[in-house]
């Protein structure tokens, strides 16, 4: 598998992206939400198309048989914390992967793999918010809500995160990020919330209407 790379942007540190696809998709009736299609393309393909150009490499975090994502050509990494520990486990797996395979990269940016309308200035604006606040972490926000899964992570915090997950059994992202300091970058929600995610069949229908009305946004 390959990890498509783009030249590092002069305006930000080297950053590796991870699309988190480890959810159980209960509201979707099981299966892989990111593989559902909107406008004839999978949600995952849409997320890759938006995030890959913003990063110096991109991987997918997913458990189970990685072959189902082979069509993407991306490296698939599984959680390295036992049991289904939620999105923080996916973030830790990405931090570990980057520390081993991309030692020049200090940051990981994560996004939910079921967000088909990710903003094209996602990474740039998260870094700007982090730098302005002087903290190691940044999180996206829109419509008055934060989106803790869509965030920027400092690789140097990976051992602290491992301790929180394995020893403290911590699962809530906000609890852990609050320890270290997290900045927020907010996006407008017109014509569509860029962090819209497809959690249910009704959401898929809404996404189809959005694409029909606004194209690729």
PyMOL CGO cylinders between C-alpha atoms (Angstrom):
from pymol import cmd
from pymol.cgo import CYLINDER

trace = [
    CYLINDER, 0.00, 0.00, 0.00, 1.11, 3.55, -0.64, 0.3, 1, 1, 1, 1, 1, 1,
    CYLINDER, 1.11, 3.55, -0.64, 0.66, 6.81, 1.18, 0.3, 1, 1, 1, 1, 1, 1,
    CYLINDER, 0.66, 6.81, 1.18, 0.22, 9.57, -1.40, 0.3, 1, 1, 1, 1, 1, 1,
    CYLINDER, 0.22, 9.57, -1.40, 2.26, 12.59, -0.41, 0.3, 1, 1, 1, 1, 1, 1,
    CYLINDER, 2.26, 12.59, -0.41, 2.28, 16.22, -1.36, 0.3, 1, 1, 1, 1, 1, 1,
    CYLINDER, 2.28, 16.22, -1.36, 5.17, 18.61, -0.80, 0.3, 1, 1, 1, 1, 1, 1,
    CYLINDER, 5.17, 18.61, -0.80, 5.03, 20.10, 2.72, 0.3, 1, 1, 1, 1, 1, 1,
    CYLINDER, 5.03, 20.10, 2.72, 3.29, 23.46, 2.72, 0.3, 1, 1, 1, 1, 1, 1,
    CYLINDER, 3.29, 23.46, 2.72, 5.60, 26.27, 3.76, 0.3, 1, 1, 1, 1, 1, 1,
    CYLINDER, 5.60, 26.27, 3.76, 2.89, 27.58, 6.08, 0.3, 1, 1, 1, 1, 1, 1,
    CYLINDER, 2.89, 27.58, 6.08, 2.66, 24.50, 8.30, 0.3, 1, 1, 1, 1, 1, 1,
    CYLINDER, 2.66, 24.50, 8.30, 4.73, 21.68, 9.85, 0.3, 1, 1, 1, 1, 1, 1,
    CYLINDER, 4.73, 21.68, 9.85, 4.81, 18.27, 8.19, 0.3, 1, 1, 1, 1, 1, 1,
    CYLINDER, 4.81, 18.27, 8.19, 1.46, 16.61, 8.86, 0.3, 1, 1, 1, 1, 1, 1,
    CYLINDER, 1.46, 16.61, 8.86, 0.17, 13.09, 8.15, 0.3, 1, 1, 1, 1, 1, 1,
    CYLINDER, 0.17, 13.09, 8.15, -3.58, 12.57, 7.76, 0.3, 1, 1, 1, 1, 1, 1,
    CYLINDER, -3.58, 12.57, 7.76, -5.69, 9.69, 9.05, 0.3, 1, 1, 1, 1, 1, 1,
    CYLINDER, -5.69, 9.69, 9.05, -9.28, 8.93, 8.11, 0.3, 1, 1, 1, 1, 1, 1,
    CYLINDER, -9.28, 8.93, 8.11, -10.96, 7.21, 11.04, 0.3, 1, 1, 1, 1, 1, 1,
    CYLINDER, -10.96, 7.21, 11.04, -13.15, 4.39, 9.77, 0.3, 1, 1, 1, 1, 1, 1,
    CYLINDER, -13.15, 4.39, 9.77, -13.37, 2.25, 12.88, 0.3, 1, 1, 1, 1, 1, 1,
    CYLINDER, -13.37, 2.25, 12.88, -16.95, 2.99, 13.95, 0.3, 1, 1, 1, 1, 1, 1,
    CYLINDER, -16.95, 2.99, 13.95, -19.55, 0.26, 14.44, 0.3, 1, 1, 1, 1, 1, 1,
    CYLINDER, -19.55, 0.26, 14.44, -22.19, 1.97, 12.23, 0.3, 1, 1, 1, 1, 1, 1,
    CYLINDER, -22.19, 1.97, 12.23, -25.07, 0.88, 14.45, 0.3, 1, 1, 1, 1, 1, 1,
    CYLINDER, -25.07, 0.88, 14.45, -27.41, 3.58, 13.13, 0.3, 1, 1, 1, 1, 1, 1,
    CYLINDER, -27.41, 3.58, 13.13, -26.58, 2.54, 9.58, 0.3, 1, 1, 1, 1, 1, 1,
    CYLINDER, -26.58, 2.54, 9.58, -27.43, -1.09, 10.30, 0.3, 1, 1, 1, 1, 1, 1,
    CYLINDER, -27.43, -1.09, 10.30, -23.79, -2.20, 10.50, 0.3, 1, 1, 1, 1, 1, 1,
    CYLINDER, -23.79, -2.20, 10.50, -21.13, -2.35, 7.82, 0.3, 1, 1, 1, 1, 1, 1,
    CYLINDER, -21.13, -2.35, 7.82, -18.72, 0.34, 6.74, 0.3, 1, 1, 1, 1, 1, 1,
    CYLINDER, -18.72, 0.34, 6.74, -20.41, 3.73, 6.55, 0.3, 1, 1, 1, 1, 1, 1,
    CYLINDER, -20.41, 3.73, 6.55, -17.61, 5.27, 4.47, 0.3, 1, 1, 1, 1, 1, 1,
    CYLINDER, -17.61, 5.27, 4.47, -18.20, 2.73, 1.69, 0.3, 1, 1, 1, 1, 1, 1,
    CYLINDER, -18.20, 2.73, 1.69, -21.78, 3.88, 1.15, 0.3, 1, 1, 1, 1, 1, 1,
    CYLINDER, -21.78, 3.88, 1.15, -22.22, 5.98, -1.96, 0.3, 1, 1, 1, 1, 1, 1,
    CYLINDER, -22.22, 5.98, -1.96, -23.37, 9.55, -2.49, 0.3, 1, 1, 1, 1, 1, 1,
    CYLINDER, -23.37, 9.55, -2.49, -23.83, 10.82, -6.01, 0.3, 1, 1, 1, 1, 1, 1,
    CYLINDER, -23.83, 10.82, -6.01, -22.24, 7.68, -7.43, 0.3, 1, 1, 1, 1, 1, 1,
    CYLINDER, -22.24, 7.68, -7.43, -19.05, 7.92, -5.34, 0.3, 1, 1, 1, 1, 1, 1,
    CYLINDER, -19.05, 7.92, -5.34, -18.25, 6.42, -1.95, 0.3, 1, 1, 1, 1, 1, 1,
    CYLINDER, -18.25, 6.42, -1.95, -18.14, 8.73, 1.03, 0.3, 1, 1, 1, 1, 1, 1,
    CYLINDER, -18.14, 8.73, 1.03, -14.60, 7.52, 1.64, 0.3, 1, 1, 1, 1, 1, 1,
    CYLINDER, -14.60, 7.52, 1.64, -13.47, 8.45, -1.87, 0.3, 1, 1, 1, 1, 1, 1,
    CYLINDER, -13.47, 8.45, -1.87, -14.90, 11.92, -1.33, 0.3, 1, 1, 1, 1, 1, 1,
    CYLINDER, -14.90, 11.92, -1.33, -13.10, 12.30, 2.01, 0.3, 1, 1, 1, 1, 1, 1,
    CYLINDER, -13.10, 12.30, 2.01, -9.80, 11.13, 0.49, 0.3, 1, 1, 1, 1, 1, 1,
    CYLINDER, -9.80, 11.13, 0.49, -10.13, 13.54, -2.41, 0.3, 1, 1, 1, 1, 1, 1,
    CYLINDER, -10.13, 13.54, -2.41, -10.54, 16.44, 0.01, 0.3, 1, 1, 1, 1, 1, 1,
    CYLINDER, -10.54, 16.44, 0.01, -7.99, 15.54, 2.68, 0.3, 1, 1, 1, 1, 1, 1,
    CYLINDER, -7.99, 15.54, 2.68, -5.10, 13.98, 0.74, 0.3, 1, 1, 1, 1, 1, 1,
    CYLINDER, -5.10, 13.98, 0.74, -3.93, 17.21, -0.97, 0.3, 1, 1, 1, 1, 1, 1,
    CYLINDER, -3.93, 17.21, -0.97, -3.69, 18.91, 2.43, 0.3, 1, 1, 1, 1, 1, 1,
    CYLINDER, -3.69, 18.91, 2.43, -1.32, 16.34, 3.98, 0.3, 1, 1, 1, 1, 1, 1,
    CYLINDER, -1.32, 16.34, 3.98, 2.15, 14.89, 3.50, 0.3, 1, 1, 1, 1, 1, 1,
    CYLINDER, 2.15, 14.89, 3.50, 0.71, 11.38, 3.50, 0.3, 1, 1, 1, 1, 1, 1,
    CYLINDER, 0.71, 11.38, 3.50, -2.64, 9.76, 4.27, 0.3, 1, 1, 1, 1, 1, 1,
    CYLINDER, -2.64, 9.76, 4.27, -3.65, 6.50, 5.98, 0.3, 1, 1, 1, 1, 1, 1,
    CYLINDER, -3.65, 6.50, 5.98, -6.91, 4.85, 7.00, 0.3, 1, 1, 1, 1, 1, 1,
    CYLINDER, -6.91, 4.85, 7.00, -7.60, 3.60, 10.52, 0.3, 1, 1, 1, 1, 1, 1,
    CYLINDER, -7.60, 3.60, 10.52, -9.91, 0.58, 10.43, 0.3, 1, 1, 1, 1, 1, 1,
    CYLINDER, -9.91, 0.58, 10.43, -10.20, -2.77, 12.16, 0.3, 1, 1, 1, 1, 1, 1,
    CYLINDER, -10.20, -2.77, 12.16, -10.99, -6.10, 10.51, 0.3, 1, 1, 1, 1, 1, 1,
    CYLINDER, -10.99, -6.10, 10.51, -9.99, -7.15, 7.02, 0.3, 1, 1, 1, 1, 1, 1,
    CYLINDER, -9.99, -7.15, 7.02, -8.06, -4.28, 5.41, 0.3, 1, 1, 1, 1, 1, 1,
    CYLINDER, -8.06, -4.28, 5.41, -8.71, -5.70, 1.94, 0.3, 1, 1, 1, 1, 1, 1,
    CYLINDER, -8.71, -5.70, 1.94, -12.08, -3.94, 1.79, 0.3, 1, 1, 1, 1, 1, 1,
    CYLINDER, -12.08, -3.94, 1.79, -10.18, -0.66, 1.48, 0.3, 1, 1, 1, 1, 1, 1,
    CYLINDER, -10.18, -0.66, 1.48, -7.66, -1.92, -1.08, 0.3, 1, 1, 1, 1, 1, 1,
    CYLINDER, -7.66, -1.92, -1.08, -9.28, 0.15, -3.84, 0.3, 1, 1, 1, 1, 1, 1,
    CYLINDER, -9.28, 0.15, -3.84, -7.99, 3.32, -2.16, 0.3, 1, 1, 1, 1, 1, 1,
    CYLINDER, -7.99, 3.32, -2.16, -4.32, 2.35, -2.44, 0.3, 1, 1, 1, 1, 1, 1,
    CYLINDER, -4.32, 2.35, -2.44, -3.81, 3.66, 1.10, 0.3, 1, 1, 1, 1, 1, 1,
    CYLINDER, -3.81, 3.66, 1.10, -2.12, 1.99, 4.05, 0.3, 1, 1, 1, 1, 1, 1,
    CYLINDER, -2.12, 1.99, 4.05, -4.70, 0.67, 6.54, 0.3, 1, 1, 1, 1, 1, 1,
    CYLINDER, -4.70, 0.67, 6.54, -3.72, 0.61, 10.22, 0.3, 1, 1, 1, 1, 1, 1,
    CYLINDER, -3.72, 0.61, 10.22, -5.70, -1.12, 12.97, 0.3, 1, 1, 1, 1, 1, 1,
    CYLINDER, -5.70, -1.12, 12.97, -6.12, -0.03, 16.58, 0.3, 1, 1, 1, 1, 1, 1,
    CYLINDER, -6.12, -0.03, 16.58, -3.24, -1.13, 18.76, 0.3, 1, 1, 1, 1, 1, 1,
    CYLINDER, -3.24, -1.13, 18.76, -5.26, -0.94, 21.98, 0.3, 1, 1, 1, 1, 1, 1,
    CYLINDER, -5.26, -0.94, 21.98, -7.25, -4.13, 22.78, 0.3, 1, 1, 1, 1, 1, 1,
    CYLINDER, -7.25, -4.13, 22.78, -11.02, -4.05, 22.40, 0.3, 1, 1, 1, 1, 1, 1,
    CYLINDER, -11.02, -4.05, 22.40, -13.09, -1.37, 20.71, 0.3, 1, 1, 1, 1, 1, 1,
    CYLINDER, -13.09, -1.37, 20.71, -11.73, 1.69, 22.51, 0.3, 1, 1, 1, 1, 1, 1,
    CYLINDER, -11.73, 1.69, 22.51, -13.32, 4.31, 20.26, 0.3, 1, 1, 1, 1, 1, 1,
    CYLINDER, -13.32, 4.31, 20.26, -11.79, 7.08, 18.16, 0.3, 1, 1, 1, 1, 1, 1,
    CYLINDER, -11.79, 7.08, 18.16, -8.96, 7.85, 20.59, 0.3, 1, 1, 1, 1, 1, 1,
    CYLINDER, -8.96, 7.85, 20.59, -7.60, 4.37, 19.88, 0.3, 1, 1, 1, 1, 1, 1,
    CYLINDER, -7.60, 4.37, 19.88, -7.59, 5.18, 16.18, 0.3, 1, 1, 1, 1, 1, 1,
    CYLINDER, -7.59, 5.18, 16.18, -5.77, 8.41, 16.85, 0.3, 1, 1, 1, 1, 1, 1,
    CYLINDER, -5.77, 8.41, 16.85, -3.16, 6.58, 18.95, 0.3, 1, 1, 1, 1, 1, 1,
    CYLINDER, -3.16, 6.58, 18.95, -2.65, 4.01, 16.19, 0.3, 1, 1, 1, 1, 1, 1,
    CYLINDER, -2.65, 4.01, 16.19, -2.02, 6.86, 13.76, 0.3, 1, 1, 1, 1, 1, 1,
    CYLINDER, -2.02, 6.86, 13.76, 0.42, 8.58, 16.12, 0.3, 1, 1, 1, 1, 1, 1,
    CYLINDER, 0.42, 8.58, 16.12, 2.32, 5.31, 16.57, 0.3, 1, 1, 1, 1, 1, 1,
    CYLINDER, 2.32, 5.31, 16.57, 2.39, 4.73, 12.81, 0.3, 1, 1, 1, 1, 1, 1,
    CYLINDER, 2.39, 4.73, 12.81, 3.71, 8.21, 12.13, 0.3, 1, 1, 1, 1, 1, 1,
    CYLINDER, 3.71, 8.21, 12.13, 6.36, 7.97, 14.87, 0.3, 1, 1, 1, 1, 1, 1,
    CYLINDER, 6.36, 7.97, 14.87, 7.66, 4.76, 13.28, 0.3, 1, 1, 1, 1, 1, 1,
    CYLINDER, 7.66, 4.76, 13.28, 7.30, 5.49, 9.57, 0.3, 1, 1, 1, 1, 1, 1,
    CYLINDER, 7.30, 5.49, 9.57, 7.34, 9.30, 9.31, 0.3, 1, 1, 1, 1, 1, 1,
    CYLINDER, 7.34, 9.30, 9.31, 9.71, 10.51, 12.03, 0.3, 1, 1, 1, 1, 1, 1,
    CYLINDER, 9.71, 10.51, 12.03, 9.99, 13.89, 10.32, 0.3, 1, 1, 1, 1, 1, 1,
    CYLINDER, 9.99, 13.89, 10.32, 6.28, 14.58, 10.89, 0.3, 1, 1, 1, 1, 1, 1,
    CYLINDER, 6.28, 14.58, 10.89, 5.32, 16.16, 14.19, 0.3, 1, 1, 1, 1, 1, 1,
    CYLINDER, 5.32, 16.16, 14.19, 1.56, 16.24, 13.64, 0.3, 1, 1, 1, 1, 1, 1,
    CYLINDER, 1.56, 16.24, 13.64, -1.32, 13.98, 12.71, 0.3, 1, 1, 1, 1, 1, 1,
    CYLINDER, -1.32, 13.98, 12.71, -4.60, 15.38, 11.45, 0.3, 1, 1, 1, 1, 1, 1,
    CYLINDER, -4.60, 15.38, 11.45, -7.64, 13.16, 11.84, 0.3, 1, 1, 1, 1, 1, 1,
    CYLINDER, -7.64, 13.16, 11.84, -11.04, 13.25, 10.21, 0.3, 1, 1, 1, 1, 1, 1,
    CYLINDER, -11.04, 13.25, 10.21, -14.05, 10.99, 10.33, 0.3, 1, 1, 1, 1, 1, 1,
    CYLINDER, -14.05, 10.99, 10.33, -14.11, 8.86, 7.19, 0.3, 1, 1, 1, 1, 1, 1,
    CYLINDER, -14.11, 8.86, 7.19, -17.87, 9.41, 6.83, 0.3, 1, 1, 1, 1, 1, 1,
    CYLINDER, -17.87, 9.41, 6.83, -17.59, 13.19, 6.27, 0.3, 1, 1, 1, 1, 1, 1,
    CYLINDER, -17.59, 13.19, 6.27, -18.00, 13.73, 2.51, 0.3, 1, 1, 1, 1, 1, 1,
    CYLINDER, -18.00, 13.73, 2.51, -17.76, 17.54, 2.58, 0.3, 1, 1, 1, 1, 1, 1,
    CYLINDER, -17.76, 17.54, 2.58, -14.53, 18.12, 4.53, 0.3, 1, 1, 1, 1, 1, 1,
    CYLINDER, -14.53, 18.12, 4.53, -13.24, 21.69, 4.07, 0.3, 1, 1, 1, 1, 1, 1,
    CYLINDER, -13.24, 21.69, 4.07, -10.33, 22.12, 1.71, 0.3, 1, 1, 1, 1, 1, 1,
    CYLINDER, -10.33, 22.12, 1.71, -8.59, 24.45, 4.18, 0.3, 1, 1, 1, 1, 1, 1,
    CYLINDER, -8.59, 24.45, 4.18, -9.01, 21.99, 7.06, 0.3, 1, 1, 1, 1, 1, 1,
    CYLINDER, -9.01, 21.99, 7.06, -5.34, 21.39, 7.92, 0.3, 1, 1, 1, 1, 1, 1,
    CYLINDER, -5.34, 21.39, 7.92, -4.20, 24.94, 7.32, 0.3, 1, 1, 1, 1, 1, 1,
    CYLINDER, -4.20, 24.94, 7.32, -6.79, 26.45, 9.60, 0.3, 1, 1, 1, 1, 1, 1,
    CYLINDER, -6.79, 26.45, 9.60, -6.29, 23.92, 12.39, 0.3, 1, 1, 1, 1, 1, 1,
    CYLINDER, -6.29, 23.92, 12.39, -2.58, 24.69, 12.41, 0.3, 1, 1, 1, 1, 1, 1,
    CYLINDER, -2.58, 24.69, 12.41, -3.29, 28.43, 12.44, 0.3, 1, 1, 1, 1, 1, 1,
    CYLINDER, -3.29, 28.43, 12.44, -5.61, 28.06, 15.43, 0.3, 1, 1, 1, 1, 1, 1,
    CYLINDER, -5.61, 28.06, 15.43, -3.11, 25.88, 17.29, 0.3, 1, 1, 1, 1, 1, 1,
    CYLINDER, -3.11, 25.88, 17.29, -0.24, 28.28, 16.69, 0.3, 1, 1, 1, 1, 1, 1,
    CYLINDER, -0.24, 28.28, 16.69, -2.27, 31.34, 17.65, 0.3, 1, 1, 1, 1, 1, 1,
    CYLINDER, -2.27, 31.34, 17.65, -3.30, 29.74, 20.93, 0.3, 1, 1, 1, 1, 1, 1,
    CYLINDER, -3.30, 29.74, 20.93, 0.14, 28.31, 21.69, 0.3, 1, 1, 1, 1, 1, 1,
    CYLINDER, 0.14, 28.31, 21.69, -1.22, 24.82, 22.39, 0.3, 1, 1, 1, 1, 1, 1,
    CYLINDER, -1.22, 24.82, 22.39, -0.36, 21.38, 20.95, 0.3, 1, 1, 1, 1, 1, 1,
    CYLINDER, -0.36, 21.38, 20.95, -3.87, 20.41, 19.79, 0.3, 1, 1, 1, 1, 1, 1,
    CYLINDER, -3.87, 20.41, 19.79, -6.65, 21.89, 17.66, 0.3, 1, 1, 1, 1, 1, 1,
    CYLINDER, -6.65, 21.89, 17.66, -10.23, 20.84, 16.98, 0.3, 1, 1, 1, 1, 1, 1,
    CYLINDER, -10.23, 20.84, 16.98, -12.76, 21.77, 14.32, 0.3, 1, 1, 1, 1, 1, 1,
    CYLINDER, -12.76, 21.77, 14.32, -16.06, 23.47, 15.11, 0.3, 1, 1, 1, 1, 1, 1,
    CYLINDER, -16.06, 23.47, 15.11, -19.18, 24.53, 13.23, 0.3, 1, 1, 1, 1, 1, 1,
    CYLINDER, -19.18, 24.53, 13.23, -22.69, 25.67, 14.05, 0.3, 1, 1, 1, 1, 1, 1,
    CYLINDER, -22.69, 25.67, 14.05, -21.73, 26.22, 17.68, 0.3, 1, 1, 1, 1, 1, 1,
    CYLINDER, -21.73, 26.22, 17.68, -20.52, 22.63, 18.15, 0.3, 1, 1, 1, 1, 1, 1,
    CYLINDER, -20.52, 22.63, 18.15, -17.06, 21.12, 18.35, 0.3, 1, 1, 1, 1, 1, 1,
    CYLINDER, -17.06, 21.12, 18.35, -16.09, 18.03, 16.35, 0.3, 1, 1, 1, 1, 1, 1,
    CYLINDER, -16.09, 18.03, 16.35, -13.45, 16.29, 18.49, 0.3, 1, 1, 1, 1, 1, 1,
    CYLINDER, -13.45, 16.29, 18.49, -12.70, 13.56, 15.94, 0.3, 1, 1, 1, 1, 1, 1,
    CYLINDER, -12.70, 13.56, 15.94, -11.80, 16.17, 13.32, 0.3, 1, 1, 1, 1, 1, 1,
    CYLINDER, -11.80, 16.17, 13.32, -8.65, 17.45, 14.92, 0.3, 1, 1, 1, 1, 1, 1,
    CYLINDER, -8.65, 17.45, 14.92, -4.90, 18.04, 14.94, 0.3, 1, 1, 1, 1, 1, 1,
    CYLINDER, -4.90, 18.04, 14.94, -2.65, 16.00, 17.24, 0.3, 1, 1, 1, 1, 1, 1,
    CYLINDER, -2.65, 16.00, 17.24, 0.96, 16.40, 18.36, 0.3, 1, 1, 1, 1, 1, 1,
    CYLINDER, 0.96, 16.40, 18.36, 2.83, 13.10, 17.91, 0.3, 1, 1, 1, 1, 1, 1,
    CYLINDER, 2.83, 13.10, 17.91, 4.90, 13.85, 21.02, 0.3, 1, 1, 1, 1, 1, 1,
    CYLINDER, 4.90, 13.85, 21.02, 1.82, 13.28, 23.20, 0.3, 1, 1, 1, 1, 1, 1,
    CYLINDER, 1.82, 13.28, 23.20, 1.32, 9.67, 22.12, 0.3, 1, 1, 1, 1, 1, 1,
    CYLINDER, 1.32, 9.67, 22.12, 2.65, 8.03, 25.29, 0.3, 1, 1, 1, 1, 1, 1,
    CYLINDER, 2.65, 8.03, 25.29, 0.39, 10.20, 27.44, 0.3, 1, 1, 1, 1, 1, 1,
    CYLINDER, 0.39, 10.20, 27.44, -2.53, 9.19, 25.25, 0.3, 1, 1, 1, 1, 1, 1,
    CYLINDER, -2.53, 9.19, 25.25, -1.57, 5.52, 25.55, 0.3, 1, 1, 1, 1, 1, 1,
    CYLINDER, -1.57, 5.52, 25.55, -1.54, 5.84, 29.35, 0.3, 1, 1, 1, 1, 1, 1,
    CYLINDER, -1.54, 5.84, 29.35, -4.95, 7.51, 29.30, 0.3, 1, 1, 1, 1, 1, 1,
    CYLINDER, -4.95, 7.51, 29.30, -6.44, 4.74, 27.18, 0.3, 1, 1, 1, 1, 1, 1,
    CYLINDER, -6.44, 4.74, 27.18, -4.79, 1.68, 28.70, 0.3, 1, 1, 1, 1, 1, 1,
    CYLINDER, -4.79, 1.68, 28.70, -4.32, 2.64, 32.35, 0.3, 1, 1, 1, 1, 1, 1,
    CYLINDER, -4.32, 2.64, 32.35, -7.07, 5.20, 32.93, 0.3, 1, 1, 1, 1, 1, 1,
    CYLINDER, -7.07, 5.20, 32.93, -9.60, 3.61, 30.54, 0.3, 1, 1, 1, 1, 1, 1,
    CYLINDER, -9.60, 3.61, 30.54, -10.35, 7.07, 29.17, 0.3, 1, 1, 1, 1, 1, 1,
    CYLINDER, -10.35, 7.07, 29.17, -12.64, 7.20, 26.15, 0.3, 1, 1, 1, 1, 1, 1,
    CYLINDER, -12.64, 7.20, 26.15, -13.89, 10.78, 25.95, 0.3, 1, 1, 1, 1, 1, 1,
    CYLINDER, -13.89, 10.78, 25.95, -11.76, 12.85, 23.60, 0.3, 1, 1, 1, 1, 1, 1,
    CYLINDER, -11.76, 12.85, 23.60, -12.54, 16.19, 25.25, 0.3, 1, 1, 1, 1, 1, 1,
    CYLINDER, -12.54, 16.19, 25.25, -11.33, 14.97, 28.64, 0.3, 1, 1, 1, 1, 1, 1,
    CYLINDER, -11.33, 14.97, 28.64, -7.92, 14.11, 27.26, 0.3, 1, 1, 1, 1, 1, 1,
    CYLINDER, -7.92, 14.11, 27.26, -7.42, 17.14, 25.02, 0.3, 1, 1, 1, 1, 1, 1,
    CYLINDER, -7.42, 17.14, 25.02, -8.36, 19.48, 27.88, 0.3, 1, 1, 1, 1, 1, 1,
    CYLINDER, -8.36, 19.48, 27.88, -5.30, 18.27, 29.76, 0.3, 1, 1, 1, 1, 1, 1,
    CYLINDER, -5.30, 18.27, 29.76, -2.92, 19.61, 27.16, 0.3, 1, 1, 1, 1, 1, 1,
    CYLINDER, -2.92, 19.61, 27.16, -4.74, 22.59, 25.69, 0.3, 1, 1, 1, 1, 1, 1,
    CYLINDER, -4.74, 22.59, 25.69, -6.84, 22.57, 22.54, 0.3, 1, 1, 1, 1, 1, 1,
    CYLINDER, -6.84, 22.57, 22.54, -7.63, 25.42, 20.17, 0.3, 1, 1, 1, 1, 1, 1,
    CYLINDER, -7.63, 25.42, 20.17, -10.79, 25.57, 18.08, 0.3, 1, 1, 1, 1, 1, 1,
    CYLINDER, -10.79, 25.57, 18.08, -11.19, 26.58, 14.45, 0.3, 1, 1, 1, 1, 1, 1,
    CYLINDER, -11.19, 26.58, 14.45, -14.75, 27.31, 13.34, 0.3, 1, 1, 1, 1, 1, 1,
    CYLINDER, -14.75, 27.31, 13.34, -16.19, 26.95, 9.83, 0.3, 1, 1, 1, 1, 1, 1,
    CYLINDER, -16.19, 26.95, 9.83, -19.42, 28.40, 8.39, 0.3, 1, 1, 1, 1, 1, 1,
    CYLINDER, -19.42, 28.40, 8.39, -22.28, 26.02, 7.68, 0.3, 1, 1, 1, 1, 1, 1,
    CYLINDER, -22.28, 26.02, 7.68, -23.46, 27.56, 4.41, 0.3, 1, 1, 1, 1, 1, 1,
    CYLINDER, -23.46, 27.56, 4.41, -24.12, 26.18, 1.89, 0.3, 1, 1, 1, 1, 1, 1,
    CYLINDER, -24.12, 26.18, 1.89, -23.48, 23.01, 3.94, 0.3, 1, 1, 1, 1, 1, 1,
    CYLINDER, -23.48, 23.01, 3.94, -21.83, 22.14, 7.22, 0.3, 1, 1, 1, 1, 1, 1,
    CYLINDER, -21.83, 22.14, 7.22, -18.41, 20.80, 6.15, 0.3, 1, 1, 1, 1, 1, 1,
    CYLINDER, -18.41, 20.80, 6.15, -18.50, 18.34, 9.05, 0.3, 1, 1, 1, 1, 1, 1,
    CYLINDER, -18.50, 18.34, 9.05, -21.82, 16.81, 8.08, 0.3, 1, 1, 1, 1, 1, 1,
    CYLINDER, -21.82, 16.81, 8.08, -21.44, 13.07, 8.58, 0.3, 1, 1, 1, 1, 1, 1,
    CYLINDER, -21.44, 13.07, 8.58, -23.57, 10.24, 7.32, 0.3, 1, 1, 1, 1, 1, 1,
    CYLINDER, -23.57, 10.24, 7.32, -24.70, 8.27, 10.36, 0.3, 1, 1, 1, 1, 1, 1,
    CYLINDER, -24.70, 8.27, 10.36, -28.04, 6.97, 9.14, 0.3, 1, 1, 1, 1, 1, 1,
    CYLINDER, -28.04, 6.97, 9.14, -29.96, 6.18, 5.95, 0.3, 1, 1, 1, 1, 1, 1,
    CYLINDER, -29.96, 6.18, 5.95, -31.71, 9.53, 6.38, 0.3, 1, 1, 1, 1, 1, 1,
    CYLINDER, -31.71, 9.53, 6.38, -28.32, 11.26, 6.40, 0.3, 1, 1, 1, 1, 1, 1,
    CYLINDER, -28.32, 11.26, 6.40, -27.45, 9.54, 3.12, 0.3, 1, 1, 1, 1, 1, 1,
    CYLINDER, -27.45, 9.54, 3.12, -30.65, 10.88, 1.61, 0.3, 1, 1, 1, 1, 1, 1,
    CYLINDER, -30.65, 10.88, 1.61, -29.79, 14.37, 2.84, 0.3, 1, 1, 1, 1, 1, 1,
    CYLINDER, -29.79, 14.37, 2.84, -26.28, 14.10, 1.41, 0.3, 1, 1, 1, 1, 1, 1,
    CYLINDER, -26.28, 14.10, 1.41, -27.74, 13.11, -1.97, 0.3, 1, 1, 1, 1, 1, 1,
    CYLINDER, -27.74, 13.11, -1.97, -29.91, 16.24, -1.88, 0.3, 1, 1, 1, 1, 1, 1,
    CYLINDER, -29.91, 16.24, -1.88, -26.88, 18.39, -1.00, 0.3, 1, 1, 1, 1, 1, 1,
    CYLINDER, -26.88, 18.39, -1.00, -24.83, 17.02, -3.88, 0.3, 1, 1, 1, 1, 1, 1,
    CYLINDER, -24.83, 17.02, -3.88, -27.76, 17.44, -6.28, 0.3, 1, 1, 1, 1, 1, 1,
    CYLINDER, -27.76, 17.44, -6.28, -28.23, 21.04, -5.19, 0.3, 1, 1, 1, 1, 1, 1,
    CYLINDER, -28.23, 21.04, -5.19, -24.62, 22.19, -4.80, 0.3, 1, 1, 1, 1, 1, 1,
    CYLINDER, -24.62, 22.19, -4.80, -22.46, 19.80, -6.77, 0.3, 1, 1, 1, 1, 1, 1,
    CYLINDER, -22.46, 19.80, -6.77, -19.05, 19.11, -5.24, 0.3, 1, 1, 1, 1, 1, 1,
    CYLINDER, -19.05, 19.11, -5.24, -19.12, 22.29, -3.11, 0.3, 1, 1, 1, 1, 1, 1,
]
cmd.load_cgo(trace, "trace")
